[in-house]
């Protein structure tokens, strides 16, 4: 098992002023790589503390899922004494990350110019719904709204005639992946230059680029060669295929894979069919291609197809339900579902990351924190004495 000091972001202090999923998932990834993530929560805490089943108040499933490898301090930043403690934390930090609307951060006094003036070496990460300089700048944004505005929900309209939201908070999580990548790149720049910087990550622009990567299609050219929409992805026949006893996902892709598939199906003549002979031919006849393949796949059970297709090295897999994943042999063998003993919440099941560092899993160094659990510890780290700490951590009209 890797130890904390050997992780890439060991010694990097991140002040985490984020809530919900976009921000907390971003900072959790930094914590997974070794950063000391200090979650700065308002009175009442991150709203996700109340979303999902819980054994204890404020420790819901959704909060537990996005907040490992962090410490928590509760600061009422409307109070001057807490605000001064925040500035002291900024002096000690390598990054400040928030997903508060920019005008609200400015009202608190923690806008990027003020923070970088106070600590010229800090990386200021603003995680916004929309880029500040545009007409949408400063608007509130949540996953459902961004799925709609970015064109992601509209891809279902192009295929099925009506928009659909993904049954996953895909905009929040995708934007978090972008933000964590950008923050790590900003840290590398800081190491080179010795200077801090302001990094903005915008959900709308990020998800628009994500959606248009393939769907910009012929519109990437000026003048356009074709319209919007990647035909393979938009084919109504591109979906899990029914078998005799369930469903399967199969994607023969290369010429060789399709030759093997037609051979297995006893339809070798389709290998030279002008509609399907080459990658370009197939890309122009996706509906027919997938419809024929789908009909073939109805002829055997899922298990039979998996054995046959894997033997032919044609990419395929079962359609897992959520409850099937804990039984998946790959996830079992690689230890994806990791047992965790939490000091207040008891036995939990933590999910692994996508990463292996020198063939080792990134460690669970720090349990998901209770609200303000580490407040006194964090303030002592930056030199406060107990009497001052008690005052700072108070909530309300205390002087």
C-alpha positions, 0 to 999 in steps of 0.5 A, a space after each residue: 500500500 502506498 503511504 501518504 508521503 509517496 503520493 504526487 500531491 503530498 504536502 499540497 494544501 487545498 482549501 475546499 469551499 465547494 458543495 454538492 458534486 461538481 466541487 467536492 468530486 474535484 477536490 476528492 480527486 486531489 485528496 486521493 492523490 495526496 493533497 491535504 484537502 481542508 473542506 471549509 463548510 458554512 454553518 449547516 454544512 454541505 447540503 449533500 450531507 442530508 441527501 441519501 440514506 444515513 446512519 448519522 445526521 449529516 453523514 449521508 450516502 451522497 456526502 460519503 461518496 464525494 468527500 473522502 480524504 478530506 478534513 472539515 472545518 466549519 466557518 461562519 464567514 459572515 463573522 470577521 473573526 472567522 474571515 480573518 482565520 480564512 485569510 490565515 488559511 489562505 496564507 498557508 495554502 497552495 490552492 483555493 477551490 470553490 464552486 460559489 458564484 463569482 459575485 458571492 465570492 466577491 461579496 465575501 471578499 475572497 475574489 481571485 484578485 484579492 486572494 492572489 494579492 494576499 498570497 501570490 503563489 496560490 492557485 485560485 480555482 473558480 468552478 463556475 456554471 458559466 464563464 464569467 465574461 459571457 452573458 450567462 456569467 454569474 447565473 446559478 447552474 446545476 447538472 440538469 440545467 447544464 445537460 439541457 443547455 450543453 446539447 447533451 439532452 438534445 442528442 436524444 432529440 436527434 436520435 429519438 425525437 425527444 430530449 432525455 436527461 442521463 440518469 447520472 449527474 454526468 455534467 457535474 462529474 464530467 466538469 469535475 474531471 476537467 477541473 481536477 485536470 486543470 488544477 493539476 496542470 496549474 500546479 505544475 505551472 506554479 512549480 515552474 514559475 513560482 507564481 500563482 494563477 487563477 484557473 476558471 473551469 466552466 460547466 457549460 462550456 466544458 459540457 458543450 465541448 464534451 458533447 460536440 467533440 464527435 457531434 460537431 461532425 461536418 460543421 468543423 469545416 468552413 464551409 460545412 461538409 455535413 451537418 451536426 451529429 455523429 451518425 454512429 452515435 445517433 443511430 436508433 439501432 445503436 443500443 443494447 441488443 436483446 438476446 434469447 435471455 437478456 441483453 448484450 452490448 457488442 461493438 465490432 469496429 474494425 474491418 477484421 472484427 466485422 469479417 469475424 462477426 459475419 462469419 460467426 453469423 453465417 452471413 459471410 457475403 455481408 463482408 463484401 456488401 458495398 454498404 459494409 465493406 469498409 469503415 467509411 461504408 459502414 459509417 454511412 449505413 449505421 442504421 442498416 448495419 446495427 439492425 442486421 447485427 441486432 437481429 443476429 444477436 437475438 439467436 443465442 443467449 447472452 452467455 453463448 454470445 459472450 463466449 463466442 464473441 470474446 473468443 473472436 476478440 470482438 468487443 462485447 459485454 453484458 448489460 449490468 444492472 446496478 446490483 450486478 456490479 458487485 458480482 463483476 469478476 473484474 471488479 472483484 479481482 481488482 478490489 474495486 469495492 474497498 471495505 472501509 471502517 469509519 469511526 462514526 459510521 461503521 463499516 462502509 464500502 468505498 469505491 476505488 479510483 481509476 488509477 494505479 500508481 506504480 501498480 498500487 491503489 491510491 490509499 484511503 488516508 482520511 475518512 469522510 469528515 463530520 461537520 467541523 470535525 477537524 476545526 480545532 486541529 486545522 486552526 492549531 496547524 496555523 498557529 491559533 491558541 485554544 481560546 481564539 479557536 473557540 471564538 473562531 468556531 462559534 456561530 452567530 453574533 459572537 464577537 
